Amino acid sequence: MKISTRKKTNLVVSEVLLIFIAIVVMAPIILSFSMSFMTQSEVFSYPPKLVPSSFNFDNYVTALRRVKLDRLLLNSAIIGLAVTFGKLVTGTLAGYAFANFKFKGRKLLFGVLFITLFLPAETVMVLPLFMLMRDLGWVNTYWALIIPFTASATNAFLFRQHFMTIPKELEDASKIDGATPLQYFFKVLIPLSKPMLGGAALINFVYAWNMYLWPLIITMDDRMKTVQIGVKMLQDSEGLNNWGVIMAGTNLALIPTLIIFFLIQNLFVKSLVSTGLKG
């Protein structure tokens, strides 16, 4: 089937526009990587240089040593993976309960859960949460950085909506085959929800990785701080004199999220497409 000239023109224009938008979006990232390999004189040279004369990794070595960024990267990785796993577990189980079980007060509980989505948790809950962590003796520990964030109303809501789109006939068939609710959950619902799980995992990991306010408040020991605080510490230590080192530290904080995205981008895109179709 031949494509009309008008459709070809629209396709070309769309592709060119998307390429332009991609270049605009990626330009700051490309520039930061380029600057991270430049010497101090190259960064402040005039006219400005877009490409370093050589790929020198001294800035990355300096960034890692100056504020112990390797330790902070490890902290953020532990926190990000643990929080993501916890949110997926609690979100899928809560969503399954609200979508597939009928119990007294279900609508009321879901309404309360939905209302909490409108609460700015990081500002409203900081003081009482800090007092609770202090009373538990969890200040300067991984527990304080992980446990409060392993449950999420957003995840419970999204998975509840997703599970409600799965035909009830599958649940009836599994009951006829003698499957228990947990067997149906693990053997039917979870395999059918891989795109949703991938999208939720990416969003939750990026959120946990980029946390700044709460780690800043709950950690006094520099060895327990996260990489986002480390980048700020690096900027304060370097001032405005050594942007190559600052960009190197920023890139080290950015690379793990890019790796996670490229690993599960197919699932993430599928989750967006399926959500759009169901809406």
N, C-alpha and C positions, 0 to 999 in steps of 0.2 A: 504494500500500500504506500503510495507516494505521499510525502508530506508537502503541504502547500507552502508557497513562498512566504506567506505571512507568518505561518507557524515556525518556519525556519528562522525568519528574522527575529521573532519573539524569543526563540530559544537561544539564539546567539546573544541578543541583548541581555537576557537573563543570566547567561553564563558569564559574560563580561562584567555585569554588575556584581555578581557574587564573588568573582575573582578580585574585583576592586575592594569590596567590603572585607574580604579575607586579608588582603594586604594591609588595609587600614588597621584591622584588629590585631594582626600579627606584628605590625611595625614596632610597637614598644618592646615586645619580647625579643625580637631580632636585634634591636638596638641595645638592649640590656646585655645580651650575650656578646655582642660585638665589643661593648665598652668593658666587659669583664676581662677581656684579654689585652686591653690597652694599658700602656704605661701612663703614669700621671701626666707626663708632658703631652702624650697623644690625646688624652681626654680633653685637655684645655687648649689644644692646638687651633690655630685659625689659618685658613678655613677649616671647619670641623671635619674630622675624618670619620667615615662610616665603617671602614674596614681596618682592623689592626694590622700593623706591619708584620707581626708574627704572633703565633698563638702561644702566649706565655701563660703558664698556669700558676705563676707566683701569687697572683691575686687570690686565687682559690685557696692556696696553702695558707696565706696570711689570714684570710677570713676564718678558716677552720681553727687556726691557732689563737687568734686574737680574743675570741669570746667562747672558746671551747664549743664551736658550732657543731662538731661531730656528736658530742653528747646531747645537745639540744635537738638535733635531727633524730637521734635514737628515741628521745623522750616523745617527740611528736609522732613518730612512727608507732610506738607502743600505744599511745593514747588514741591515735586515729584508728588503728586496727581494732582495738578493744571496744571503743565506742561504736564503731560501725557494726561490729559483730553483735554487740548488745542491743543496738537499736533494731537490727534486722530480726533478731530472735523475739524481742518483746513486741515489735510492730506486727510481725506476721501472726503471732499467737493471739494478740489482742484483736487484730483485724479478723482472724478466723472466728474468734468467739462472738464478736458482734455481728458477723455476716451469717454464721451457720447455726448458732445456738439461740433458742428462744428461752429467755428467763425473765423473771419479774424485775422490772426496773431497767430493762435493757435500753429503752429509748431515752429514759432520763439520764442514765449513765453516759450514753453516747452524746447527749446534748451537753452535759457538763464537759465531756472530753472535747467537744467541738468548740466550746466557749474558750477553753484554755489556749486554743490556737491564736487568739487575739491578744494574749498577754505577752508583753515584752519581757521574757523570762530573765534575760541577762541584766536588766536594770531593776525589775521589781523584786527578784528573788535573790539578788546578790548578798544583801545583809543577812537575812535569815539563814541562807544556805551557808554563809561563812561561819555564823555562830554555831550551826549544827556540826560542821566539819571540825570546828575548834573543840567542841564538847566531845566529839568522837576521837579526838587526837589524830585526825587525818591531815592536818596542815603539813605542807611539804611532802606529801605522799602521792603515789599514783592513784590511790583509792579516791582521793578528793577530786582528781582530774578526770576520772573515768566514771565512777558510780553514778553521780548526779545526772549524767547525760546518756545513760544506757536505756532510758525509756523516752519515747517521743510521741506526743499526741499526733503530730503530723504523719508519722509512719503508720500509726494505728488507723488513722482516717484513710490514708491512701490505700492500704492493703485491704481494709474493710470494703471500700468501694470497688477495688479490683476483684476480690473474691466474690462479690455479689454479681459480677458479670459472668462468672463461670456457671454453666448450666447445672441446675439442681439434679438433673437426671444422672449425672456422674456420681453424685453422692448417693442417690438411691441405688444405683447399680453396685457401688462398693458395699453398701449395707447388705444387699442381696448375696454378695460374694462372701459375706462374713467379716468384712474389714471393720476395725474399730475406728472411732473418730480420729485418733492419732495416726493410724495407718493411712486413712484417707488423706489426712493433712500432708504427711511426708511423701507418700507414694503417688498422689494425684495432684494436689494443689501446688506443692512446691515445684515439681517438674514443669507444670504449666505456667509458672510464675517467674521463670528464669529472667526474661527481659525486665520485668518489674523489679526483681531483686537486684539485677545489675545496675539499673538506673538509680534505685534507692541507695545502693552501696556507694556509688560514685558521689552522690550528693552528700550523704552522711560523712564520708571520709573527708571530703573537701571542707565541710563545716567543722569537723573536729580538728583537722590539720590547721585551719586558719583561726582557731580560737585565740583570742588575745586578752580580753578583759579579765576573765575568770582565772586563767593561769597567772596573770600579773598580780592578782589579789591574793590567791591562795598559796603562792610559792614565794618564800623569802630566800631560799637557798638557790644560788645561780645554777647549780647542777640539776635542779628539778624544773627549771623553766623550759619553755617550748621554743621552737625555732623562730616563730614570729616575734617573740620578745628578743631573741638573739639578734635578729636583723636590726631591730631598733637599738639594741645595745651596741651593735657594730657601727651603726650610723652615728651614734653619740660619741663613740671613741674615735672615729675617723673625722668627724666634723664634715666640712664641705670641701676637704682637700684631696680626698682620695676616692673618687667615685668608682674607680675600677674595682677596688676591694668591696665597696658597698654593693655594686652590681653583682659581683661574684657571690656574695652572701645571699643576695636576693634570689639569684638563679638556683643556688643550692636548696633554698626553701621552696622554689617553684617546681623543680624537676620531678620530685616524687608524685605530685598531683598530675603532672603531664603523663608520667609513666602509667599511673593507674587509669587515666582516661583512655590512653591508646590501647591498653589491655582489654578494657571492657566497653569500648566505644560502640561496638556492634549491638551489645545488649542495651546500652543506654539509648541509642537511636531507635531500636525496636520498641522500647518502653514508651518513648515519646509518640511514636507512630500509633501504637496500640491504644494509648490513652486518648489520642486525638480521635481515633475511629470510634471509641466507645462513647466519647462525649457527644 
